[in-house]
C-alpha cells in the first residue's frame, strides 16, 4: 500500500501519528525514532531511505 494512502487511511480512522510504526524492519513507533539514520546505514540491502514527513522530520522508509 502506498505510504500516503496508508497515512490518509490511518488519519481517517483517528490514529495518532505517535501511535504509528515506522516503515522499516525495526518496527518502532514514530515517536521512538530519533532520525539518526543508523538503520539506513546498517541495512545490508540498502533498502532503507530517510524521507521527510510533512512536519520536516526524517523517518525510515523501505524501498
HELIX and SHEET records of a PDB file:
HELIX    1   1 UNK A    3  UNK A   12  1                                  10    
HELIX    2   2 UNK A   17  UNK A   19  5                                   3    
HELIX    3   3 UNK A   30  UNK A   32  5                                   3    
HELIX    4   4 UNK A   38  UNK A   42  1                                   5    
SHEET    1   A 2 UNK A  48  UNK A  52  0                                        
SHEET    2   A 2 UNK A  58  UNK A  62 -1                                        
END                                                                             
